[in-house]
Amino acid sequence: MSWNIFLILLQINSFSAQKLLENIREDYCEIYCKGACNNSSSDRTCRKDRSTFITNDFTLDLDHGHLTIEWIKADCKECNIVAISKDTNVMLKKLSVGVFKNSTLRPGVYYLRDLGVQKVSIYNLFSQYFEIYENNLHYLNGSKYLTIVFDRFTYFINDYIHMSLNHLEGIAIFYWGPYEYSSLWMNRTILAEKTNLKFLKFNGIDFKNLTSRVFNNLKNLQTLNFTRTNVEDLSFLRSDNLQKSLLNVVLEVNQKVDMKYFEGYSRLKLIQVDKYEPHENITAIICNLNRRNCKFTLGINGIKCPAKCECQFYWGNMTLHIDCSRRGLTYVPPLPIPITGGSTTLDLRGNSLIELPNNTLSGYNDVKSLIVSSNRLTSLRVDRLPSKLNILDIRYNNIQTLDKDVIKYLSNLGDFLQCGNQWIVNCNENIFMHFLHKIYRRSLGSNLKWWADSVYLHHLNAACPDGCHCCFNRSTDYFMIDCRSAHINYYPLLAHAIPYNAILQLDTNKVEIITHSLGHDSLRELHLFDNKIADLPFHLIPKNITLLDLRKNQLEALEDQVVDFFREREESAVLEIRLSANPWKCDCRAKSFLSFLRQKEPLEYTDALDRCNIFSSGTCPEACICCLDNSTVPSMIIDCRFKGLKAIPPLPTPISGQSTLHFEGNYLEALPPNSLRGYAKLGHLYLANNRLTEINQLPENITTLDLRNNSISVLSHQMRMFFDKRRASTQLKVLLSGNPWTCNCEEKDFLHFVKSRSRYVENVTDIYCVGTGKLMILTDESDLCPSGTVHYVTLTISFMLVILTINLMIYIKQPLLVWFYEHNVCLNLAARREFDKQKKFDAFLSFTHKDEELIEEFVDRLENGDHCFRLCFYLRDWLVGVSIPECISQSVKDSKRIIILMTNNFLNSTWGRLEFRLALHATSQDRCKRLIVVLYPEVENFDDLDSELRTYMVLNTYLKRDDPNFWNKLVYSMPHVNLRHDHQPDPEAIEFSVLNRND
């Protein structure tokens, strides 16, 4: 059968003095029979069958240290067991004895003495109705622990206990029979001599006579266990000895236990009971039978659980948990001390504590786990911390610093949680810094999340970045974030703005990208020496930076916006920038940076040019910037703009191809000879805004020449021939505007040159004659060499047009005339007779190609309308192969009106402005208001026009496209082609201000 018994197993290796008996002595039968085993008259017989000795009383079998004795006779008055070994210093692992009646039912100590064995680990006495176990049995002192398991009879129990030696420390009696209980009468004196007993356990017993006298002499009894037991009278619990000695009581009885019985138990720690009547003066812990749901009542210091708190005892880890969390406490109340002497956990989280109590507070010094998170603590002191403390949780308070004594105290704790406090760490407080770093390293190695106990710093409002050391330097008033040589490949995240002077030191790491954060914007110094930074966008530069160390990175160039920022900060003497040991490139897209680099780090600039390998000879002029342009074909650019130079310096010679010289904005008065080093290799020469008065010698392979805004008045025949020659062999571009060109009869060849070479002379619409202020492209040879008749006719026509215009302004009310004309009323009065009937077109429609979609409505309204006007526009009426300026001029001459569609696209168009200017000159020559300007709503101002056109738009009126009466006004402004009768011609000029006044 399977029984749950009380056993303490022996470890055989602990026996060093005795040796394990392996065999029964060979002459055992001779000794047992006293030499007369073969004598038929002897009453003793003995024989050996393999390893078993069989006598007339019993059998002996020894197998690997386990000796089994089975009695053959039911009753043995004389047990003739003799020593089984010649040695006296032997032991057994186990001794099992099968018995029938009382004569063989003996404690194991007596069997050991008969067998001549000193010690046995387990003694097992068994029969059909019971089993008895004794452990660690010695032939002199007997066993310390006795277990009796039975399923029927109990007659032998009192006798067996009585025969057992008085060294017993534990007795367990189990009933495992078919009934719920088995009755047991305990002899009142049966335990009287067992004064060493510490443990008594009864299982399945129905006690009938259990009184306090049974326990009178048990002064050392510590555990009393009644499991599945029926006890009629519990008054035995009033025993004085039990009150003084018991530590643990198990009462699985069939009645409700009154806890008053245990009021005087001064040592009792645990009462296991399911049904009980509570009593307030009990210091023992009361648990149910499975040791869960334990109740705490009173501490050994006479203090109960605090009024606003809850107390729960956990037997598994012997911990009293005092829960005072979120109770609105402003102070710590006196605390009970559990009788168990185990751990006390005090949970004070979520209260309003400003300080901890003195450790003289009752019960406070016995606290081993203190939780004071989410309070208002501002400091810690050793005299306010429990002396036995092992765990301290101060998370989310207002503590900012710790003194040396507190740090020493906290270093000896098993666990210390501090997340949520914002520490002020000064750089000279090495002990404090080391302590916080130790906490950080511990949190990384714990089973908690990495952020579970992060060390937050006051100056960062966050934890110090991983792998870094953070502290405040009081002598410099700077907050230091030291991540030097930390083997990190990421840029630390500084989640919050830092309202202090902050320094981030990242020297000698592997950082590749700078990432934005609020704290990054607050940095005053950023040290990135020896990293892998390849890009520095402007938005990632802290705007209050005073020192930026970018040495030994992977930077190739810096944005113009970054350079402008650096210049501005350096000019204010608030920024120190370090740029050396980077693989800078000499790309012209970063000319601004190269200029800054040459100024800041001249050797770095020289190294950049050497890496580009663009010079075959010479060096870059000191005042200039040289770079490599890879936009199309790789070429060298020499940028000397606005350097105050009076002469072109010697230039470097490119390894291959041509070079470009930007010399705008200087004081150059004459070009150098081609013998100047590097000058003859120039392919593009930009000389705008200088003081040149003549051009006499140019590089042979020049393809671009910018001479704008100089003082040149004449372009020699030699230069014109040079340009024609270059134009025949390559794409030539020449810019001549902004010079005081002489326009007279002697320079008519230059006039012809400009007008016929417009394909490579840029901005011909901006080239003016110095004397007349007239566009050179609109100037005819006859204007330079005029006859007297032309002047006279022009003067006469102009005078007549002025007179007619004045008469019309005084006597004709244009709104009325428009209405007459619109409704075919009084046409003799409203309509105007046209003098220029010989012109081919009624109107030239001027617009840009970007506004082609606007043309359809004008064609539909004017050509296909009632009046059937004839329009001219370039999409339909210009001849292929004729130069654009000539087409524009001819269209203006052949048209009675010029309609300008004034849009933003028109204002930005070079050809549009030319058409506008030609129309304006045509109307001024004819002394007739032939110009009709249609202004679209999108045009807000005329700032993009030159001064002449802008003056016209300011001083004259125009038609607004969003005017509701726009089409009627436009039709009236057109030639009145439907007038069929012959009257005296009205004046040609129509004052359009009556059509749409610019109020």
Secondary structure as UniProt FT lines:
FT   HELIX           12..14
FT   STRAND          19..20
FT   TURN            26..27
FT   HELIX           28..33
FT   TURN            34..35
FT   TURN            37..38
FT   TURN            40..41
FT   STRAND          46..49
FT   TURN            50..51
FT   STRAND          52..55
FT   STRAND          58..63
FT   TURN            64..65
FT   STRAND          66..71
FT   STRAND          90..98
FT   HELIX           102..104
FT   HELIX           108..115
FT   STRAND          119..126
FT   STRAND          130..138
FT   TURN            139..141
FT   STRAND          145..150
FT   HELIX           155..163
FT   TURN            166..167
FT   STRAND          170..175
FT   STRAND          182..184
FT   TURN            188..193
FT   TURN            195..196
FT   STRAND          199..203
FT   STRAND          205..207
FT   HELIX           212..215
FT   TURN            216..217
FT   TURN            219..220
FT   STRAND          223..231
FT   HELIX           235..238
FT   HELIX           240..245
FT   STRAND          248..253
FT   STRAND          257..258
FT   HELIX           259..262
FT   TURN            263..264
FT   STRAND          270..273
FT   STRAND          276..277
FT   TURN            280..281
FT   STRAND          285..287
FT   TURN            289..290
FT   STRAND          294..295
FT   TURN            300..301
FT   TURN            307..308
FT   STRAND          310..314
FT   TURN            315..318
FT   STRAND          319..323
FT   TURN            325..326
FT   TURN            339..340
FT   STRAND          343..347
FT   TURN            349..350
FT   TURN            359..360
FT   TURN            362..363
FT   HELIX           364..366
FT   STRAND          369..371
FT   HELIX           382..384
FT   TURN            387..388
FT   STRAND          391..393
FT   HELIX           404..411
FT   STRAND          415..417
FT   TURN            419..420
FT   STRAND          422..423
FT   TURN            427..428
FT   HELIX           430..445
FT   TURN            450..453
FT   STRAND          456..457
FT   TURN            458..461
FT   STRAND          462..463
FT   TURN            466..467
FT   STRAND          469..473
FT   TURN            474..477
FT   STRAND          478..482
FT   TURN            484..485
FT   STRAND          501..505
FT   HELIX           518..521
FT   STRAND          523..527
FT   HELIX           538..540
FT   TURN            543..544
FT   STRAND          547..549
FT   HELIX           560..571
FT   TURN            572..573
FT   STRAND          576..578
FT   HELIX           588..590
FT   HELIX           591..600
FT   HELIX           602..612
FT   STRAND          615..617
FT   TURN            622..623
FT   STRAND          625..629
FT   STRAND          635..639
FT   TURN            641..642
FT   STRAND          653..654
FT   STRAND          659..662
FT   TURN            664..665
FT   TURN            674..675
FT   TURN            677..678
FT   HELIX           679..681
FT   STRAND          682..686
FT   TURN            700..701
FT   STRAND          704..706
FT   TURN            708..709
FT   HELIX           717..729
FT   STRAND          733..735
FT   TURN            737..738
FT   HELIX           745..747
FT   HELIX           748..756
FT   TURN            757..760
FT   STRAND          761..762
FT   HELIX           764..766
FT   STRAND          768..769
FT   TURN            770..772
FT   HELIX           776..778
FT   HELIX           781..784
FT   HELIX           788..811
FT   HELIX           814..822
FT   TURN            823..824
FT   HELIX           827..830
FT   TURN            837..838
FT   STRAND          841..846
FT   HELIX           849..854
FT   HELIX           855..858
FT   HELIX           859..863
FT   STRAND          871..872
FT   HELIX           874..877
FT   TURN            880..881
FT   HELIX           884..893
FT   STRAND          895..902
FT   HELIX           904..907
FT   HELIX           910..926
FT   STRAND          931..935
FT   TURN            937..938
FT   TURN            943..944
FT   HELIX           947..955
FT   STRAND          959..960
FT   TURN            961..962
FT   TURN            964..965
FT   HELIX           966..973
FT   TURN            977..978
FT   HELIX           992..994
//
